[in-house]
Amino acid sequence: MVYLIEEDFGVFKGEPVKKYTWQSESGFRVSVISYGAIIQSVLVPDKNGKLSDVVFGFDDLQGYVERNNYNFGTTVGRCANRIRDASFQIDGVTYQLAKNDRVNPQNHLHGGVVGFAKVNWKTTVNGKKVICSYHSKDGEEGYPGDLVTNVVYDVTDDGAINIEYTAVTTKKTVVNLLNHSYFNLAGHETGVKELYNHVLTINADKITESDRDELPTGRFISVTDTFYDFRIPARLGDVMVKNERLIASNYCINSYSKNDLTFASRIKHPQSGRSLEVFSNQPGLQVYTATALAGPGQPGHVGKSGVEYRKYGGICLETQNYPDAVHHSNFPSPILIPGDVYKHRLVYKFAVEK
């Protein structure tokens, strides 16, 4: 049995921010807030029954509004990841977007300066499901068309967070939505030492090749005989010590189907017994190990309980379309047309092995 609790989490621009918490009898507990449609906490028991919060985040709304520069737990949109030169063309019309990428300021990143992560979504409850809704107006961040987006969260007693994204538009536009949670199954506070102990599996034979701006070239690289090969489970530390920037790549999921869930990845922390499996109907999986956060000897990014989050202290497993797909005809198209419905299904399935 799962219980859903609704409470206030503060006020943003005169509107109440809501927090929804699913509590299961096993102790599994998930909280989502309406600001940014964010996964705020995920508490998972270990093999001894000890609960730990396994995602980065903040204890209060002020933290998310003022300090969430790295998208902890956010719903990212209208188009996640990078767009080269912060512009694209549809039917011969050029649309100029916000230039906000840290790697190269001429590019566009994660939907813009505000995007979907820094707004308060409308919420409704249907049974134990929470529906977050946002109306992105024509021209917002430079994107064409009014876009109405819904994110449905549903948490089950077997340790699953089920997420469904849908969107409709009034004009042809670019859409690529994702969840940007940073996971550390040893506990959000344990840092790089324990992240290195995680064992990662990825269902992908190739990645999209990237240039120095972390944008796709349009070519693919086979993972065979490279450090990118996680088809056989590998300990993160053993791989990253050889190439620390390795884990910031878009993997092309084998045999994905836009109509069905496909296994994308599994990560396990053997010491705690916790594991996470990721399923989706998206072609790509961006794997990111918090490379933009501060490294050793620098002030960390202060999050929940005063914990300083640092480089390589957490891992994102972002199901998505390929980055910058609007500029590559050989990638799955990110263009949504009026009358069609964008659909992205995602499942985070947690478990514990005794």
C-alpha positions as CSV (number, residue, x, y, z in Angstrom):
1,M,0.0,0.0,0.0
2,V,1.2,3.5,-0.9
3,Y,0.0,6.6,0.8
4,L,0.1,10.1,-0.8
5,I,0.5,13.2,1.3
6,E,0.1,16.7,0.1
7,E,1.6,19.7,1.9
8,D,2.9,23.3,1.3
9,F,6.5,23.8,0.3
10,G,6.6,27.6,0.2
11,V,5.4,30.4,-2.1
12,F,6.9,31.4,-5.5
13,K,5.8,34.7,-7.2
14,G,2.6,34.7,-5.1
15,E,1.7,31.1,-5.9
16,P,1.8,28.2,-3.4
17,V,4.4,25.5,-4.2
18,K,3.1,22.1,-3.3
19,K,5.0,19.0,-2.1
20,Y,3.7,15.5,-2.7
21,T,5.1,12.5,-0.9
22,W,4.4,8.9,-1.6
23,Q,5.0,6.6,1.5
24,S,5.0,2.9,1.1
25,E,4.8,0.2,3.8
26,S,8.3,-1.0,2.9
27,G,9.8,2.5,3.8
28,F,10.3,3.5,0.2
29,R,9.4,7.2,0.0
30,V,9.4,9.7,-2.8
31,S,8.7,13.5,-2.8
32,V,8.0,15.7,-5.8
33,I,7.5,19.5,-5.7
34,S,5.4,21.6,-8.1
35,Y,8.3,24.1,-8.6
36,G,10.2,22.7,-11.6
37,A,8.1,19.5,-11.4
38,I,11.2,18.3,-9.4
39,I,11.9,15.0,-7.7
40,Q,13.0,16.4,-4.4
41,S,13.9,13.2,-2.4
42,V,13.9,9.4,-2.8
43,L,14.4,7.4,0.4
44,V,15.3,3.8,-0.2
45,P,16.1,1.1,2.4
46,D,19.4,-0.7,2.2
47,K,20.0,-4.5,2.8
48,N,19.8,-3.8,6.6
49,G,16.7,-1.7,6.4
50,K,18.4,1.6,6.8
51,L,16.8,4.4,4.8
52,S,18.9,6.9,2.9
53,D,18.0,9.7,0.5
54,V,19.6,8.8,-2.8
55,V,19.1,12.0,-4.9
56,F,20.7,15.5,-4.8
57,G,18.5,18.4,-3.8
58,F,17.5,21.0,-1.3
59,D,15.6,21.1,2.0
60,D,13.5,24.2,1.1
61,L,12.1,26.2,-1.8
62,Q,14.7,28.9,-1.4
63,G,17.5,26.4,-2.2
64,Y,15.8,25.5,-5.5
65,V,15.0,29.1,-6.5
66,E,18.4,30.6,-5.7
67,R,20.9,27.8,-6.0
68,N,19.7,25.0,-8.3
69,N,22.1,26.0,-11.1
70,Y,22.7,22.3,-12.0
71,N,19.1,21.2,-12.3
72,F,18.9,18.8,-9.3
73,G,15.8,16.7,-9.9
74,T,14.2,19.0,-12.4
75,T,11.9,18.5,-15.4
76,V,14.0,19.9,-18.3
77,G,12.4,21.5,-21.3
78,R,11.3,22.6,-23.8
79,C,14.3,21.0,-25.3
80,A,16.8,19.3,-23.0
81,N,20.5,19.1,-23.7
82,R,22.4,21.3,-26.2
83,I,21.4,23.1,-29.5
84,R,24.2,24.3,-31.6
85,D,24.4,28.1,-32.1
86,A,21.3,28.5,-30.0
87,S,19.1,28.4,-33.2
88,F,17.3,26.1,-35.5
89,Q,15.1,26.3,-38.7
90,I,11.7,24.9,-39.3
91,D,10.1,25.3,-42.7
92,G,12.7,27.9,-43.6
93,V,12.1,30.1,-40.6
94,T,15.0,30.6,-38.2
95,Y,14.3,30.6,-34.4
96,Q,16.9,32.2,-32.1
97,L,17.1,30.8,-28.6
98,A,18.7,31.9,-25.4
99,K,22.6,31.5,-25.4
100,N,23.2,30.0,-22.0
101,D,25.6,27.0,-22.3
102,R,28.5,26.9,-19.8
103,V,30.8,24.9,-22.2
104,N,30.3,27.4,-25.1
105,P,28.1,30.5,-24.4
106,Q,27.1,30.6,-28.1
107,N,25.0,27.4,-27.6
108,H,21.6,26.7,-26.0
109,L,21.3,24.4,-23.0
110,H,18.3,22.7,-21.3
111,G,15.6,24.9,-22.6
112,G,17.1,28.3,-21.8
113,V,17.6,30.7,-18.9
114,V,14.3,29.8,-17.2
115,G,13.0,26.8,-19.2
116,F,10.7,24.4,-17.4
117,A,12.9,24.0,-14.4
118,K,12.4,27.5,-12.8
119,V,8.6,27.8,-13.0
120,N,5.9,26.6,-10.7
121,W,3.7,24.0,-12.4
122,K,0.0,23.6,-11.8
123,T,-0.8,20.4,-10.1
124,T,-3.8,18.1,-9.7
125,V,-4.2,14.7,-8.0
126,N,-6.0,11.7,-9.5
127,G,-6.0,8.9,-7.0
128,K,-2.3,8.4,-6.2
129,K,-1.1,10.0,-9.4
130,V,0.1,13.6,-9.4
131,I,-0.2,15.6,-12.7
132,C,2.0,18.6,-13.2
133,S,1.0,20.9,-16.0
134,Y,2.7,23.9,-17.6
135,H,1.7,26.2,-20.5
136,S,4.8,27.4,-22.3
137,K,3.7,30.4,-24.4
138,D,4.6,31.0,-28.1
139,G,8.0,32.6,-28.2
140,E,9.0,31.6,-24.7
141,E,12.9,31.2,-24.7
142,G,12.6,31.7,-28.5
143,Y,10.6,28.5,-29.2
144,P,7.6,28.7,-31.6
145,G,4.1,27.6,-30.6
146,D,2.1,27.4,-27.4
147,L,3.1,24.2,-25.8
148,V,1.0,22.5,-23.1
149,T,3.0,19.9,-21.2
150,N,1.9,17.4,-18.6
151,V,4.1,15.3,-16.3
152,V,2.4,12.5,-14.5
153,Y,4.1,10.9,-11.4
154,D,2.9,7.6,-10.0
155,V,4.9,5.8,-7.3
156,T,4.2,2.1,-6.6
157,D,4.9,-0.1,-3.6
158,D,7.4,-2.2,-5.5
159,G,9.9,0.7,-5.6
160,A,9.0,2.2,-9.0
161,I,8.7,5.8,-9.9
162,N,6.6,5.9,-13.1
163,I,6.8,9.2,-15.1
164,E,4.9,10.1,-18.3
165,Y,5.5,13.2,-20.2
166,T,3.0,14.4,-22.8
167,A,2.9,17.7,-24.8
168,V,0.9,19.3,-27.6
169,T,1.7,22.4,-29.6
170,T,0.0,25.0,-31.8
171,K,3.0,25.4,-34.2
172,K,5.8,23.1,-35.3
173,T,8.4,23.2,-32.5
174,V,11.2,21.2,-30.9
175,V,10.5,19.1,-27.8
176,N,12.8,16.9,-25.8
177,L,11.8,16.5,-22.1
178,L,13.7,14.6,-19.4
179,N,14.3,14.2,-15.7
180,H,17.6,15.5,-14.3
181,S,18.0,13.7,-11.0
182,Y,21.4,13.0,-9.7
183,F,21.7,9.6,-8.0
184,N,24.1,8.2,-5.4
185,L,22.7,4.9,-4.1
186,A,25.0,5.0,-1.1
187,G,23.2,8.2,0.0
188,H,23.3,11.7,-1.5
189,E,25.9,12.8,1.1
190,T,28.5,10.1,0.4
191,G,30.3,11.7,-2.5
192,V,32.7,10.4,-5.1
193,K,34.3,7.7,-3.0
194,E,31.0,5.7,-2.9
195,L,29.9,6.7,-6.5
196,Y,33.1,5.0,-7.7
197,N,31.8,1.8,-6.0
198,H,28.7,1.7,-8.1
199,V,28.5,-0.9,-10.9
200,L,26.9,0.4,-14.1
201,T,25.3,-1.4,-17.0
202,I,24.0,0.3,-20.2
203,N,22.1,-1.4,-23.0
204,A,23.9,0.4,-25.9
205,D,26.3,-0.7,-28.6
206,K,27.2,2.9,-29.6
207,I,27.3,6.5,-28.6
208,T,26.9,9.8,-30.5
209,E,30.3,11.2,-31.2
210,S,30.8,14.7,-29.6
211,D,33.1,17.6,-30.3
212,R,34.9,19.9,-27.8
213,D,31.6,21.7,-27.1
214,E,29.9,18.4,-26.1
215,L,27.7,18.6,-29.2
216,P,27.2,15.7,-31.6
217,T,29.1,15.6,-34.8
218,G,26.4,13.5,-36.4
219,R,28.6,10.4,-36.4
220,F,28.4,7.4,-34.1
221,I,31.1,5.5,-32.2
222,S,30.9,1.8,-31.4
223,V,31.6,1.1,-27.7
224,T,33.4,-2.1,-28.5
225,D,37.0,-2.1,-27.2
226,T,36.5,1.3,-25.6
227,F,36.0,2.7,-22.1
228,Y,32.4,3.5,-23.2
229,D,31.4,-0.2,-23.1
230,F,29.0,-0.9,-20.2
231,R,27.2,-3.8,-21.9
232,I,29.0,-5.9,-19.3
233,P,28.6,-4.4,-15.8
234,A,31.6,-2.4,-14.7
235,R,32.6,-0.5,-11.6
236,L,32.5,3.2,-12.2
237,G,35.8,3.9,-10.4
238,D,37.7,1.4,-12.4
239,V,36.6,3.1,-15.6
240,M,36.7,6.8,-14.6
241,V,40.2,6.6,-13.1
242,K,41.4,5.9,-16.6
243,N,39.3,8.7,-18.2
244,E,37.5,10.8,-15.7
245,R,35.4,12.7,-18.3
246,L,34.3,9.5,-19.9
247,I,30.9,9.5,-18.3
248,A,29.3,12.5,-20.0
249,S,28.0,10.9,-23.1
250,N,24.8,10.1,-25.0
251,Y,24.3,6.4,-25.4
252,C,22.1,5.0,-28.2
253,I,19.7,2.5,-26.7
254,N,19.6,-0.9,-28.4
255,S,16.2,-1.9,-29.9
256,Y,14.3,1.0,-28.4
257,S,10.6,1.4,-29.2
258,K,8.7,4.7,-29.0
259,N,5.6,2.6,-28.2
260,D,7.1,0.3,-25.4
261,L,9.4,0.5,-22.5
262,T,12.9,-0.7,-23.2
263,F,15.6,-1.5,-20.6
264,A,18.2,1.3,-20.7
265,S,20.5,1.0,-17.7
266,R,21.1,-0.6,-14.3
267,I,23.2,0.8,-11.6
268,K,24.0,-1.0,-8.3
269,H,25.8,-0.1,-5.1
270,P,27.0,-3.5,-3.8
271,Q,27.9,-2.3,-0.3
272,S,24.3,-1.1,0.5
273,G,22.6,-3.6,-1.8
274,R,20.6,-0.8,-3.5
275,S,20.0,-0.9,-7.2
276,L,18.2,1.2,-9.8
277,E,17.0,0.1,-13.2
278,V,15.9,2.6,-15.9
279,F,13.3,1.9,-18.6
280,S,12.0,4.3,-21.2
281,N,10.6,4.7,-24.8
282,Q,13.4,7.1,-25.8
283,P,16.3,6.4,-28.1
284,G,19.0,8.0,-26.0
285,L,20.5,7.9,-22.5
286,Q,22.6,10.8,-21.4
287,V,25.0,9.6,-18.6
288,Y,26.5,12.4,-16.6
289,T,28.6,12.3,-13.5
290,A,28.3,15.9,-12.3
291,T,31.4,17.1,-14.1
292,A,30.4,20.8,-13.8
293,L,30.3,20.8,-10.0
294,A,33.3,21.8,-7.9
295,G,36.3,19.5,-7.6
296,P,38.5,18.7,-4.6
297,G,39.7,21.8,-2.7
298,Q,36.9,24.0,-3.9
299,P,33.7,25.0,-2.1
300,G,31.0,22.4,-2.9
301,H,27.4,23.2,-3.9
302,V,25.5,23.1,-0.6
303,G,22.4,21.0,-0.7
304,K,20.2,19.0,1.7
305,S,21.3,18.9,5.4
306,G,24.3,21.2,4.5
307,V,25.9,18.5,2.3
308,E,28.4,19.8,-0.2
309,Y,27.8,18.2,-3.6
310,R,30.9,17.8,-5.7
311,K,32.1,16.7,-9.1
312,Y,31.6,12.9,-9.6
313,G,29.5,12.7,-6.4
314,G,26.3,11.7,-8.3
315,I,25.2,10.2,-11.6
316,C,22.4,11.3,-13.9
317,L,20.7,8.7,-16.2
318,E,18.7,10.9,-18.5
319,T,16.4,9.2,-21.0
320,Q,16.0,11.5,-24.0
321,N,16.2,12.1,-27.7
322,Y,19.8,12.6,-29.0
323,P,21.3,16.0,-28.3
324,D,20.9,18.7,-31.0
325,A,18.8,16.3,-33.0
326,V,17.2,19.2,-34.8
327,H,20.4,19.7,-36.7
328,H,21.0,16.1,-37.7
329,S,18.6,14.4,-40.2
330,N,20.0,11.0,-39.3
331,F,18.9,11.4,-35.7
332,P,15.3,10.7,-34.5
333,S,13.3,13.9,-35.2
334,P,12.6,16.2,-32.2
335,I,10.0,18.2,-34.1
336,L,6.4,18.1,-32.7
337,I,3.7,19.2,-35.1
338,P,0.2,20.4,-34.3
339,G,-2.2,17.5,-33.9
340,D,0.4,15.1,-32.7
341,V,1.2,14.2,-29.1
342,Y,4.7,14.0,-27.7
343,K,5.0,11.0,-25.4
344,H,7.9,10.1,-23.2
345,R,7.6,7.3,-20.7
346,L,10.2,6.7,-18.0
347,V,10.5,4.2,-15.1
348,Y,13.0,4.4,-12.3
349,K,12.8,1.0,-10.5
350,F,14.6,0.7,-7.2
351,A,15.4,-2.6,-5.4
352,V,17.5,-3.9,-2.6
353,E,19.4,-7.2,-2.5
354,K,20.0,-8.7,0.9
